Amino acid sequence: MRNLLALIGLAAIAFVVAGYFKGWFTINGNDIEVHTEKAREDIQKGISEGLKRVSQNPGTPPDEPMKP
């Protein structure tokens, strides 16, 4: 049980750090501003890229390398 809670805590911290660097929200003192449209766009791009890669034949390389 303790390990499960630690895993959930680690996932939450990873989400917060990734979201901060992706520009999904900003922290100014005590204010936290959430940019939901930016998060939606990034998530939709990730889903469409993932589906594109999954739908390709396993033996063929992707069209272009994945951009960070």
N, C-alpha and C positions, 0 to 999 in steps of 0.2 A: 504494500500500500504506500509506503514511504517513497519507494522508487517511482511509482506512478505519479505521485504528487510532484516529485522532482522533475520528471519528464514534462509534465504539464507546465510547470514553472519555466523550464528551459524553452519550451515552445513559445510561451507568451513573451519571454524576453527576446527571443529571435525574431518574432513578429514585430515587436516594437522597434527593434534596431533596424530591421529591413525596411519597415514602413517609414521610419525617419529619413533614412538615406534615399529612399525612392521618392520622397516628397509627398507622402500620403498625409502627413500632418507635421505641424511645426509647434515648438514649445517656446513660449516667450514668458519667462517668469512663472507666474501661476496660471497663465492662460494656455490652453491647448486648442489649436485650430485644426480641424479635420478637413482634408480636401477629398471628399468622397468621389467627386468626378474623376480626379486623377487616379485614385485607387481603382475605380471601375474600369477605366481605360487600360491600365496596366494589367489588371486581372484578365480582361477580355483578350488583350494581345497575347498573354501567356497561354490561355486556353486555346485560341485559334492556332498558335504556333505549335502547341503540343499535339493537337488533332491533326495538323498538317504532317507533322513528323511521324505520327503513328500510322497514318493512312498510306504512307509511302511503302514501297516494297522493302522488306528487310535487307535485301542484298544491294540496294542502291544507296549511295551517299546522299545527304541532303543537298538542296540546290545551292545554298550558301551557308557559311558558318554562322552559328548563333551569335548575335550581338549582345554584349552585356548591357 
